[in-house]
Amino acid sequence: MKAAIHYVVKVKLIRYETKDEINFIDFEKSFENENPIKAREEAFKEYEEWINDLYTGIGRPSGYVSDRQARIDLKRLTTPSEKHNVQVDENMMNFDDSFGYGIAVYLVVDKPYEEDQQEGDEYLLHGIGTSYKYNDALEISDALNNEILYYEHYEYDKGNYERRTNFYDWFLGDTEEISFLETPFDWTGLDVKSGDEMAELEFKNFAAEFEKYENDKNPNTIEKIVENGEGNQVEFKPALLYNFKTGKAGIGVKGKIATAICAFLNANGGLLFIGLNDDGAPQGLEYDFSLAAGKKPKDFFQNEFDQMIEHFLTFAVKSNITGQFYELGGKDIFIISVEPSKNRAIFVKGQNGKEFWIRGNAGNRQLTDIEELANYCIDRWNK
């Protein structure tokens, strides 16, 4: 008999290896068993294997010891803030929370038992990554509470995983006891309100370790990627919409950006830097910002970026495309991360209709011959 719940492990990472090799990892695996505790065990085993893989990437093959230590060792992947230095193999990239990069285990509902629940509802049980949710004890405790209620309602075997702990709820202003199935999450210091001397000491020691890693800047950063120059998965553009010949906004400028994105989508993905000269020197976004006409420059730029995607590519590909501002050489630039299209060919709206572009070593290339285009699509997606 199919259980009322199952588990899913989701992984989303970028691994920058060379200027011609950027791996976009978007992995999802479901675990089902009529005895859901077995599926749960398999899901957390998969999670640990991915964490060990990250350790290997930073030269620590000894691997995973504890969740708390992993959040320190993999800090550039796990710190929730507006911007992150994300460790990707030997290099580091800076992204914000919107990317949601990380590794996580979810409970998925197949058979709800209450009216306010729906089939397909997901509960984040445990994770490590850039999203604040992976570190939010209150949200995690709510998810774990929902999980154990399913086990109790359907009388599923809990194995030897049931635990109890005291958790201080900052919204209620009081400590309450919670019951849950064990995960790697460390609840130490979360059972008392701020002001308790032992809890304060625990927090300060932990914060000091985090600060140490924050100050340990890895020299291999976005600057290193730019220094390596353009390649199969890296391209530089001076502006998003500013036409340097006319000194005005130009739809053709946006069209070139959309073409580059289309080429990355149809190939192996890539990084598109806006605000750089051909040689990688940062000139910034001041030319684009000068067109804001009284609007906040970055809001104006982001809106123009979104409109460009909608006009030339449609929002159907938005989940593959993420952009953010970054300061390079004292100048604001915009970095667009493009994940390759998994299942279908992507076309860009050109002057004479739909156009199909791919990325080559020497730049972007349009395929117009029907036979060549068909063969490319078969080789690329019919696997």
N, C-alpha and C positions, 0 to 999 in steps of 0.2 A: 504493500500500500504506500502510495506517495505521501511523504510527510507534508505538514502544513507550512514548513519553512525550508529554505536552503541557504547556502552561503556562496558568496562571490568574492574573489580576490581581484582587485583592480590595480593596474600599474600604469603610470604615465610618466615617462622620463625622456630627457634629451641627453645624448652622449656625444660630445664633440671630441673627435679624435684628430682629424686633420682638416685643412680647409676644403678637402674634397671628400670628407667622410663625416657626416653628421647623422647619427642614428636616432630616429624618432620611435620610441617604444610606447605603444598603446596596447596593453595586454589586458585581457579579462578572461577569467576561468571560473566556471560554476562547479559547485560541489553539492551533490544530492545523495541522500541515503534515507531509507525508511526509518532508520534510527539516526536522527539528525546530529547527535553528538559525534558520530563517526565522520559525518561530512564536515563538522566544525573542526575536528582534529586535523583533517586533511587540508582544510583551508588555512589554518594557522601554520601548518608545516610548509605549505607553499609560500606563505608570507615570509617565514624565516629564511627560506632559500633565496628569496629576492633580496632580503637584507644582507645575507652573506655575500651575494653577488656585488652589492654596493661596496662592501668592505674590501672585496678583491680589487675593485676599481680604484680604491684609494691606497692600495698597497698594503692592506691589512688582512691577509688571507686567514689569520687566526679566527676572524669572524665574530659573529654575534654572541654576546655574553648576557646582556640585559637590555631592556628597553631604555632605561635611564642612560646607560652608557652609550647606546646607539644614538640617542638624541644629542649627545655631546660630540661623539666621533664624527657623526654625519651632520654636523650643525648647519653647514651651508645648504643642506637640503631640507632641514627640518625647522628652521627658525621662522615663526610667524611674524611678519612685519609688512610694511608697505613695499619693501624691496628686499630681495634675498640674493646672496651670493651662492649660487647653486653649484655644488660640486658635480662635475660630469667627467668621469675618468680623471685625467691629469689636468684638466682645465676647469674653469669656473665661469658660470654665466649668471647674470643678474636678472631676475624676473620677479614679478609681483604675484599677489595671491590669485589673480584671475587665471593664472595658468593651472593652478591646482595640482602641481606635480607631486607625486608621492606614490606610496604603496599602502593599500588599506584592505581590511576585511569587512564585508557587509553581510548583514542578515537580510534576506529577501522573503517577503510574505507571499505564500502561494494560496493559503486558505485563511482568510481573516476570520476572527471570532467575535469582533465587535463592529458596530455600525460605522464608527469613525475611521475604520481601517479599510484599506483597499488592497486588492491583489497587485503585487508589484512594488509595494512600499518597501523602501530600503532604510536600514538603520546602520550607521557607521559604528562598528564595535571597537575597532582599533586601527590606527594608521600612523604613518610617519611621513611628513611631507610639508609643503609650503602652505597648505590650507590651515587656517586657525582652528578648524574643526578637529584636526588630528590632536590638538593639544588642549581642547576645551573639556575639562573634567566634568562639568555640568552636563554638556551635551552627550558625552560618552556614558555617563551614569544613567541618563534617560534611555539611551539606546540599549544598554545592558539590562535595564529594568524591563523594557519591552520584551527582550529576548527571554528572560527567565519566566515571564508571565506566559509566554507561548509554551514553554516546557511544562509549566505547571498545569495550564489549561488542558493540554493534550496528553498529560501524564507521560511525557518523554523521559527517558533515562538521562540523568544529568552527569553520569559517570562520577568522578571524584572532583569535579570542578567547582562545585558550589562554594562560594565564599561570602563572608560578611565583613563589612568595614564601616567605620564611622566617617561620614563625609560632611564637611561644612558647606552648607548651601548659602552663598553670599546674598542671594535674593531673599531667602527666608530669614537670614540673620541668625541661623541656629544650626546645630549639628544633628544629623539624623543618621540612623543606621540603614545601610542599603545592602541588599542581597543580590548577588550576580554570579555569573559563570566566569571563572578566572580567565584573564587575558594577560599579555605581557605588561600592560600599563601599570606604572608604579604609583600607588596611592599614598606613599609616605609623605607626611606633612600636610595632607589635605583633609585631615580629620579634625582639625582645630582652627579656630578663627585667628586672624592676625593679631599679634600681641602676645601669644604664647611663646615663651622664650625658646623652647626647643624647636618649634615650628619656624620661628624667625631665623634661628641659626641654620636649620636645614635649608631654608630658602636662600639665605645669603651665600652659603657655600655653593649651592647649585648655580646661583646667578653668577658667582665669581668664576666658576668653571666655564660658563657660557661666554662671559666677557673675555676670558682668555682666548677662546677660539675666535671670537669676533675680531679681536685685534691681530690675530695671526693671519694676515692677508696673504693669499696665494698670488704669486706674481703672474700666473697664467690666467688672465681674465679676458673680458671682452676686448681689451686693448691688444691682447695676443692674437685673437682671431682676426682683428682688423689689420694688424701688422703682417699676418700671413697673406693678406691680399685676397682678391676675388678668385673664385674657383667654381667647381661644379655645383657647390651648394652655398656659395657666398657671393653676394652682389652688392655694389654700392650705387646709390642714386643721390644727386644733390638736392632734390626737392620732391615734394608730393604733388604740388599743383603750380608752383611758380615757374613761369616761362621766362628764361633769362634773355631771350631775344626781344620779347615785347614788354617785359617788366610787369606783366599781368598774369592772372590765373589762366591756365590753359587746360582744356579737357584732354588734349593730346598728351600732356605730361602725366596726368592720371592714367591714361591709357597705357603708357609704357610701364608704369608701376604694376598695373593689373596684368599686363602681359608677362612680366617677370614672375608674379605670383602664380599665374596659370601654368607657367613652365615648371615651377617647383612642384606644384600639385600633381602634375602629370609625370613627374620623374621621382626623385628621391627626397623631395622636400628641401628646405634650405633656410638661410637667414638673409633677409634683405635690409640693408642699412640705409636709412634716408637721412641726408644731412652730411654726407661724405663726398669728397671729390673722387675722381677715378683712381687716384693714387692712395686713397684711404685717409687723406687729411680731413679732419673735421671742420666744416665750414658752418655747421649749425643749421638751425631751422628758422633763422631770422627772416629770410626771404619769404617763406611760407607764412610766418607770423605777421609779416607786414600787411598781409591781405585780410587780417582779422576784422578790420573796420569797427573797432571799439569792443569787440567780443574778447573774452579771455582767450589768449593765444592757444593754449594747449587744448581747451575745450573746442575751439574752432577747428584746430588741426584734427582732433579725434573725430569730430563730426564729419569732416571732409573725407577722412579715411573710411569711415563707415559707409558714406554715400558712394565712394568709389567702388567698394566691394559690392554693394547692392546694384549699382548701375552696370558694372562690367562683368560681374561674376555671379550675382545673386547671393542672398544670405544662406543658401543651402550649403555653402562651403565655409561659413563663418566658424564652425567648430574646428576647422583645420587651421585657422589663421588667428594669431594673437599678436598684438603690437603693444609696445610700451616705450615711454621716454627713458632716456639714459643720458647721463652727463659724461662726455668724452672730451678731454683736452679743454675743459672749461666751457664747452659748447653743448647745447641740447641737441641730441639726435633721436631718431625713432627707429627701433629695432622690430622688424616683423619676422615672427617665426612661422614658417609654413610647413605643416605636416603633410606628407604625401597622401594623395587620395587613395583609399584602400580598395574601392569597389568599382569605380567608374571613371570614364574620361571626363575632363573638365574643359569647357570651351569659354573663351572670352569674347565679349561683344566688340567686334571691329567695325570699321566704317562700312564694309560691304557685307556684314553679316557675322556669323559665328566663326571664330578662328581657333585652331588647335595648336598649342605651343608646347614644346618640350625643352628641357635643359640639356645642353651639351657642354663639353669642356671649354669651348670657345664662346659660350654665351647662350642666348635663347634662339631656338630655331622653330619656324612654323612649318608644319606638315600640311601640304595642300593636295598631294597626290592621294587619291582615295585608297589605292591598294597599299601604299606605304603606311597611311594612317591606320587602316584596318589591321595590318600585320603588327604594327606597334601596339595597338590596343589588345590584340590577342595575346601577344607575348607578355605584356605588362600586367593584365588583369585576369586572364583566363588561366589561372593556376589552381 
